[in-house]
C-alpha cells in the first residue's frame, strides 16, 4: 500500500487536524506497533480519532502507516 504524503501545517495560525482510522488488525504485528496504535487511541478496526497535526503524531503515524488511513481535517 502506497503512503500518500500530506504536507505538514506551515503556519502557527493554521489549526490542522488529522483524522486517523485503523484499517488493519493489529494481530501478528510487533508489540511496539500495537503500543503505538494504542498511544494514538486506536483500539479496533475502523476506530477513528482526530489528533492535532504535530511532528510527534506524524512520527507515530509513520511507524504504523501500513495499518492506518490518514485524512486532513481543516478547521
N, C-alpha and C positions, 0 to 999 in steps of 0.2 A: 504494500500500500504506500503510495507516494505521499509525502508530507507537504502540505501546502503552506508556504511561508506567509505569515501575516506580519506586516510591518508594525513595529512597536510604537506606542504613543510617543510623540516627539515633545510636545509642549506640556508644561505643568497644568495649563488651563484645560487640556483635554481630559475628560473623565471617560476613559475607555474601560470596558469590562469584557471579560471573556466568558462565554458560555461553554462549559466543558461537559461532554457527555461520554460516559463509559460505554463503548460499543463491543468490547470483547470481554470474555470471562477472565478472571484473574487466576483460575485454576491452572496449575502447571507452570506458572511463571515464578521467578525467584522472589523470595520473601521481601527483598529490598523494593521491588517494583510494587508488590502488594501494599507495602507500607507507604510508598509514595502516593498511590491512589487513595489510600485511607487519609493521608495528610491533606489531600485536596478535597476530601469529603465525599469521595465516590465509593459506594459500597456494592451496589447491584448493577447488573447490566441495564442500560438505558437510564440510569440515575444521572441527573443533571445538577450542576452547581454553577453559580455565577461568581467569579473571582475578579479582583482588580487586575489590570494589565500591568504587572510589575515583573522585574527580572527574576525574582525568586519563584514566582508562579510559572513563568515561562521555562525556567530551568527544570521544574518538576514535570511540566508537560513534555518537555524534550525527552526526559528519561522514559516516559511511558507513551510516546507518540503513536506507537503501534497498537495501543489499546483504546485511545480516545479520539474524539472528534471535537474540534475547536471552532467556535464561531465568534466573531467580534460583535459586541453589543455597544452601540454608540449611545451616550447619554446626553 
